[in-house]
């Protein structure tokens, strides 16, 4: 064994590893700015300092001034609350749906839709085909109360998984426990919208050819004039996404958006639908050009009026839709060449795709924008794993920086031995695409030594998984590194929030796990980091999808990965995932 590896995993290593959380607790200051706004347009905040001290800061956004003031100076200032624009929570479970004109209630009885006259209490059953295995549920009234849509759902399969509880708390003997768990290919709930004419007390047939095999239907919406009903259709397998329009008089179904993909739609993360009734338009999110962007669609014809965003970056989410100003506020990835493409930035753009305004530009990933009560200014904090939080005050009109309010102080953290993970990027399997990751070192890192390398893997295609924001403690990788390793984390191809082609690598190919990129990245890192010892191979560990990947590393790439620890892996994708 080489001298550089001799002391690896000693008792003192384990003691240091177990003590990291306590060692690095309470070592960051000036990192949290929580403003209190006042009626005169100023705001204050209290900032924590070392040794239990603190200071009060008063900021005038209009003058662009920041002053440390005694607390007494803030007494008597009239506070102003920032209006909440939080998204509504989950809809409550309902048993009755009242018509907009107040004359009717729709209820579900024995799986069928029953119409109740609120004045006379007379009841009329609108449907007669509901049953325990195919019952009606949610009801959506047209604005003119002439029509309603009720969602009828056929039950899915009843497969159950059996587990053995070996040590129940309430008895000595083990017992079996079962719970519902669908597997690939099992029947799933099948929802269909049913259209009813309230005046004639009859169902209007709606042809199902365009939504015959749903994974889900959603985004149900009546036009403001009650003449059309809209909904989205996500076909099982996620290769077809549609926005469908139903004529309220005839039941004829017309596709407004009909997207078909050879691989898959990322319906869980990249779906955005907003109906703009007043102008007959639709805001729609799509990866049709290879990047996740927004489009303005004519809701009557389905034609694309214009692209709202374009370019080699991706829209992560829509934070705000201002219909009156015809503007959107968005979170995006990959906005600035030269920065890590996973950094979150904020932009504002008009519905017609013009006036894309950068609301952030710092070299880091950004938290939410926190606006002043009059929305003329906002605070935003950004950071990187190797950059402590920076809090800025910016002007909402153009995103320009007014003041840097705080730069976090990590002096005590560093004096406690903290080391920032090292950011590293290298070319992936295609020799062109940059792959991003981290290298974690032990606190007693010696650049003259050689260290075995372990990868901490999670390659789930629903997201990217290498940390981007500052944190004092990266639990597992830091604890493992403290035992005498260099621990790496990498986002290979097949993970999310890059181009569609980058993401598509995972399609029917979860076993790939980005390994060709990961192996190339590790070798590139070792070429510039002589402390990385690959001579005995690389270790790897992970849980859940990471457990699957770590086992796969040995099976498919045993020439490179030599040891794996796999927790709760789902190893046979014919049965799961």
PyMOL commands that set and color helices and strands:
alter all, ss='L'
color gray80, all
select helices_A, chain A and resi 3-5+11-18+20-23+50-52+71-74+209-211+277-279+411-415+475-481+500-504+510-512+515-528+545-557
alter helices_A, ss='H'
color red, helices_A
select strands_A, chain A and resi 36-38+42-48+54-60+65-69+79-80+96-98+104-109+112-117+123-125+134-141+147-154+160-165+175-180+190-197+202-204+214-222+228-235+240-247+253-260+273-276+281-286+293-298+304-307+314-322+327-333+344-350+357-358+365-366+370-371+377-384+387-395+401-407+422-427+434-440+451-456+485-491+532-533+538-543+561-567
alter strands_A, ss='S'
color yellow, strands_A
deselect
rebuild
show_as cartoon
